[in-house]
Amino acid sequence: GGVSLGCLSVSLVETSLDSCASAGHLYASFTLGRALAGLRCGALPFERLVAGTQMRKAAALLLRAADGGLAPAWLDLYRICSDYRNSVSNLLMARFCLEKAAQMGMPEAERRLGALELREATQIEEMERAVALLFSAARKDDALARTMVQSLVLPVGGSEDVAQAAIRDVHRTAPMLAMR
């Protein structure tokens, strides 16, 4: 199953999407950008929408869509910019796109950025920021983030009530320590 475009030719579909994208339609930019990057567009394989991949044009269209507020476009840009095999490979740009997607609340981006920052962290504040990103993604039902967060928790014996009371006591004199 899936969506059919009937007898519309690929060139007609690509030309139509390009025309709409050129007119400023964000979803056309997003769809054409994904297709030109070789990514599926919903139920349609990219080959049904475009004649072939064009990574530079794909990146430009996805950037337009992302800048227009379509958060998934930032994540797609991250994917194509982080792939060293692409002509648009750029690790700094990939990181920027991942940060933008995470700022927009995308769980996958929060998880990926949290894992990356946790791996790079050299100070407690950096680790806390990374763990906060992982927690945020886990709260949004990202199963991988939940697994990662659970791997960070060490089993501790004793009563939960006693632990909470101790945290409240510490919070009165050292709130930042209690938060940790």
C-alpha positions as CSV (number, residue, x, y, z in Angstrom):
1,G,0.0,0.0,0.0
2,G,0.8,3.6,-0.1
3,V,0.0,6.8,-1.9
4,S,-0.1,6.8,-5.7
5,L,0.4,9.8,-7.9
6,G,-1.4,8.1,-10.7
7,C,0.0,8.6,-14.2
8,L,1.8,11.9,-13.3
9,S,5.3,11.8,-14.6
10,V,8.3,12.2,-12.3
11,S,9.4,15.3,-14.2
12,L,6.0,16.9,-13.9
13,V,5.9,16.2,-10.1
14,E,9.5,17.6,-9.7
15,T,8.7,20.7,-11.8
16,S,5.5,21.3,-9.8
17,L,7.3,21.0,-6.5
18,D,10.1,23.2,-7.7
19,S,7.6,25.9,-8.8
20,C,5.8,25.8,-5.5
21,A,9.1,25.9,-3.5
22,S,10.3,28.8,-5.7
23,A,7.1,30.6,-4.8
24,G,8.0,30.3,-1.1
25,H,5.8,27.3,-0.1
26,L,7.6,25.8,2.9
27,Y,6.1,22.3,2.6
28,A,7.0,22.1,-1.0
29,S,10.6,23.2,-0.1
30,F,10.7,20.5,2.6
31,T,9.3,17.8,0.4
32,L,11.5,18.6,-2.6
33,G,14.5,18.9,-0.4
34,R,13.9,15.5,1.2
35,A,13.3,13.9,-2.2
36,L,16.5,15.5,-3.7
37,A,18.4,14.2,-0.7
38,G,17.2,10.7,-1.4
39,L,14.8,10.5,1.5
40,R,11.3,9.1,1.5
41,C,8.5,11.6,1.6
42,G,5.7,10.0,3.6
43,A,4.7,6.9,1.7
44,L,6.4,7.9,-1.5
45,P,9.9,6.8,-2.4
46,F,12.1,9.8,-3.5
47,E,12.3,8.3,-7.0
48,R,8.6,8.9,-7.5
49,L,9.1,12.7,-6.9
50,V,12.4,13.5,-8.5
51,A,14.6,12.2,-11.3
52,G,17.7,11.9,-9.1
53,T,19.4,13.3,-6.0
54,Q,21.0,16.8,-5.9
55,M,22.5,17.3,-2.4
56,R,23.4,21.0,-2.7
57,K,19.9,21.9,-3.9
58,A,18.4,19.6,-1.3
59,A,20.4,21.3,1.5
60,A,19.3,24.7,0.3
61,L,15.6,23.8,0.2
62,L,15.8,22.1,3.6
63,L,17.5,25.1,5.0
64,R,14.7,27.3,3.7
65,A,12.1,25.0,5.2
66,A,13.9,24.8,8.5
67,D,14.4,28.5,8.7
68,G,10.7,28.9,8.0
69,G,9.9,26.9,11.2
70,L,9.7,23.2,10.0
71,A,11.6,21.5,12.8
72,P,12.0,18.1,10.9
73,A,13.9,19.9,8.2
74,W,16.7,20.7,10.8
75,L,17.0,17.0,11.6
76,D,17.1,16.1,7.9
77,L,19.8,18.7,7.4
78,Y,21.7,17.2,10.3
79,R,21.6,13.8,8.7
80,I,22.9,14.9,5.3
81,C,25.5,17.3,6.7
82,S,26.9,14.7,9.0
83,D,27.3,12.0,6.3
84,Y,30.9,12.3,5.1
85,R,29.9,10.7,1.7
86,N,27.8,13.7,0.7
87,S,29.0,16.8,-1.1
88,V,27.4,18.9,1.6
89,S,29.2,17.1,4.4
90,N,30.0,19.7,7.1
91,L,30.3,18.6,10.7
92,L,30.0,22.2,12.1
93,M,26.8,22.7,10.1
94,A,25.6,19.3,11.2
95,R,26.0,20.2,14.8
96,F,24.3,23.5,14.3
97,C,21.3,21.8,12.7
98,L,21.1,19.2,15.5
99,E,21.1,22.0,18.1
100,K,18.4,23.8,16.2
101,A,16.2,20.7,16.0
102,A,16.8,20.1,19.7
103,Q,15.9,23.7,20.6
104,M,12.6,23.1,18.7
105,G,11.9,20.1,21.0
106,M,12.4,17.2,18.6
107,P,13.0,14.1,20.8
108,E,15.4,12.4,18.4
109,A,17.5,15.6,18.1
110,E,17.5,16.0,21.9
111,R,18.6,12.4,22.3
112,R,21.4,12.6,19.7
113,L,22.6,16.0,21.0
114,G,22.5,14.7,24.6
115,A,24.5,11.6,23.8
116,L,27.0,13.7,21.8
117,E,27.4,16.3,24.6
118,L,27.6,13.6,27.2
119,R,30.5,12.0,25.3
120,E,32.3,15.3,25.0
121,A,31.6,16.6,28.5
122,T,34.5,17.5,30.7
123,Q,32.7,19.4,33.4
124,I,29.7,18.7,35.6
125,E,27.6,21.5,34.1
126,E,28.2,20.1,30.6
127,M,27.2,16.6,31.8
128,E,24.0,18.0,33.4
129,R,23.0,19.8,30.2
130,A,23.5,16.5,28.3
131,V,21.5,14.5,30.8
132,A,18.7,17.1,30.8
133,L,18.5,16.7,27.0
134,L,18.3,12.9,27.4
135,F,15.6,13.3,30.1
136,S,13.6,15.6,27.9
137,A,13.7,13.1,25.0
138,A,12.8,10.2,27.3
139,R,9.8,12.2,28.6
140,K,8.6,12.5,25.0
141,D,8.6,8.7,24.6
142,D,11.9,8.3,22.8
143,A,12.7,4.7,23.7
144,L,16.4,5.0,23.0
145,A,16.7,8.1,25.2
146,R,14.8,6.2,28.0
147,T,17.3,3.3,27.7
148,M,20.2,5.7,27.8
149,V,18.8,7.5,30.9
150,Q,18.2,4.2,32.7
151,S,21.8,3.2,31.9
152,L,23.0,6.3,33.9
153,V,21.1,5.4,37.0
154,L,22.9,3.3,39.5
155,P,20.8,1.1,41.8
156,V,20.8,2.4,45.4
157,G,19.5,0.6,48.4
158,G,17.3,2.1,51.0
159,S,14.1,4.0,51.3
160,E,12.9,6.5,48.7
161,D,11.3,8.6,51.5
162,V,14.6,8.8,53.4
163,A,16.4,9.8,50.2
164,Q,13.8,12.5,49.4
165,A,14.0,13.9,53.0
166,A,17.8,14.1,52.7
167,I,17.5,16.0,49.4
168,R,15.1,18.4,51.0
169,D,17.5,19.0,53.9
170,V,20.4,19.7,51.5
171,H,18.2,21.9,49.3
172,R,17.7,24.4,52.2
173,T,21.4,25.2,52.4
174,A,22.7,24.2,49.0
175,P,20.0,24.2,46.3
176,M,22.4,23.6,43.4
177,L,23.9,20.6,45.1
178,A,20.4,19.2,45.9
179,M,19.5,19.6,42.2
180,R,22.4,17.4,41.2
